[in-house]
Amino acid sequence: MTATLDWSRDGASHHPAAATPLLPTLNQLAADLPQERAGLRLHGHPALPALLAIGPIHAIAAYHLGPLAQPVRAILFDKTPATNWSLGWHQDRTIAVRARADVPGYGPWSTKQGIQHVEPPFKITEAMVTLRLHLDDTPTANAPLLIAPGSHRLGRIPEDAIADTVARYGTLACLADAGDVWSYATPILHASGAAQGERRRRVLHVDYAATALPEPLVWLGL
């Protein structure tokens, strides 16, 4: 199915081996970070700009968003036998910003690992793209991301309508080899199961945007 994906229709694309040349740097980045953390929000690491703000990864984001695309949030997900979990179907609805500010239409607020997060108007989220850089092979048994193709075109989906929406639109497992990249429209419905066996599944999740936030709000960035 991945060979027939259409971005405007399905909201996702597979980029085989797009991050393969970066794997040594990505693996070193992961090794430098605290271990056994299920999800670690990254900010201020010196390796991130060269990995994500220029070069082949940025080019994927720029293909979807244009040359003003910039990385605005990065999270390393690390599923191991000690830190394993499943995630139900949902839309990503919050963004990371440098500081809290009261702006109409922005809220509620939350703090995650010391970083301010807020739910913006949906027009902000639907103009974003998310990239997932795979550090490990992710076959069916290693908790690939599941998406509901086409659900990115539905706007904000009420919680009580998510199950029916997934049933109508179907699911796609985003299988990957180490070095592959998946891009998807940030508001797409997605989920993942727990990994099976003793495998590790590390994914660098990066959100990109190409528009500024209303002052005084500023994207967190890298």
N, C-alpha and C positions, 0 to 999 in steps of 0.2 A: 504493500500500500504506500510505502514511503516514496516510491518512484512516481506516483501519480498525484502527490500532494500539490495543491494550488494554494498559494498564500492568501489571496483575497477570499477564497471559498472556505479553506480549512483553518487558516490562521497559524500554520506551523510549517517549518522546513527543516530538513535534515542536511547537514553539511559534513559528509564523511571526511575524516582526517584533517579537518580545518585547523585543529589545535595540536596536531601531532608534533610539529617542530617546536612547540612550546612546552611539551610534556616535561622535559627535565626541569625547567624553571617552575612549572606548576607543582611538580612533586616536591621540589625544594621549598616552595612557599608553604605547602601543606605541612611539611616536616617541621618548619620553623614555628608553627602555630601550636597552641595548647591542644593536646591530644584528648581523645575520648569526649569530644564535644559534639553533640548531634548537629547543631547548627551554630556557626560562628560568624557574626557580622564583622566584616573587615573594613577598616578605615585607617588610613595613615601608613599602610605597609609600603615601603619604598619600591617593591617590585610591581605593584598594581598598575601604575600609569603606563609603563612600557608594555605590559601585557594587554591592557584593555582599552586604553585611550588612543592608541595608534596601532598600525599593523593589521594583520589578517582578521583578528576578532572584531576590532572596530569597523573594518570594512563590511562585515556582515550586518552590523547594526546600521551603518550608513546606507547600505543597500535598501533597507526597509524605511529608514527615517530621514535620509538625506545627510549631507556633510556636517550638519550641526549636531548630529548624534553625539551624546556624551554619556559615559557610565555614571549612574547616579546612586547605585547601591550594589554591594557585592556581599554574598553570603557563601561560606563553604559548608556544604552539607556532607556529613561523614557517617555513613551507616556501617557499623561493625557489629559483631555478635554481642558486644557489650553496650552499644548504643544503637539499638534497632527500633524502628517505629513504623507505623503506617499513618497515612494522612488521608482523611476523607475528601470528598469532592468539594471544591470551593473556588472562588475567584480571589486573586490577590488584589486587595483594595487599599493598602496603605503604602505610603512613600516615606523615605527617610530624609529629614531636613537638618540643617545645622543648629537651629534654635527654634524654640516655640514662639509663635506670634499669632495673635487673634486676627484672623482674616475671614470674612464672611464665606461660608460654604466649605470651610476646612474644619473637620472634626468628625468623630471624637479623636482625642490625642492619647498616645500611649508611649511608654519608654521601654525599649528593648535593648539590653546590654548597654545601658547608659545613653542610647541614641534616641532622639526624639522622632516618633513616627506619627503620622496623621493620615486620616482618610480625606483625600481631596475630592473635588467634583469629578464625576465619572469621565468628563471630557479629557482630564489629565491622564487618567489611567489608560483610556482607550487609544491614546496617542503614543503609548510606550511599547517597547519591545523587550522581551527577556531572552537572554542567551544562557544556555547550560553547557558548560565545558566539562567533558567527562574525563576524569583522571583514571578511571578503571573501566574494564569491560562491564557492560550492563545488559546482559541477556534477560530473558523472561524471569529467571529465578533470582535476579539480583535487583529487584525493585525498580524497574524502569518507570519513568514518569508516564502516567496515563492522562490523555487529553480527550476531550469531547470535540472533535473537529467541527468547526463552524460556530461554536458557542460564543466566540469572541464578538459576533455580530449582533448579539441580543441585548446589549446594554447591561445594566446592573440586574442580576438575576436574584429574585427573592429566595431566601433560604428554603422555603417550603416548595419551591418549584425546581430545585436543583436536580433531585432524583428523576423527575419526569423528563427534564431537559436532557440529561445524560442518556436516558432510555431512548429518546427520540433521535438524538444525534449520533449515538454509538460511541465507541471508545477506540482509541489507537494507543498501543504501547510504543513508546519512543525508545526502541532498542538502540544500543550504541556500543561501539568499540572504544577503548581508550584513545583519546585524541579526537573523537567526533564532537561536533557541536550541534545542538538543536536550538533553533530559534522559534519563538512563538509569541503571538500577540498577548501582551500581559494579562488582559482580562479573561482569557480562555479558561473554561472550567478544567481543572486538573486535580489529580490525586496520585497517590503511590501506596503500594503495599509494603509490608516488612520484607526485608531481604531474607533469603533462605540459605541455610548452610553457614559456612565459615567465611564467606567472601566479604571483602570490603567494597563499599560503593561511595566514592568521593565525587562530588559534583560542585563546580564553582558556578554559582547562580549569579548572573549580572543583569540588572535592570538598566535600560538605556532610555533617554528622553532627548528631545530636540527643541523643547520650548522652555522658556524661563518661567519660574513661578512668580506670582504677584508679590511685589515688595511688601514687607521686608523678608518674606520667606525665600530661602535659598536651598537648593538641592544639597544633600550631604556630600555627594560625590565620593571620590576615592581618598 
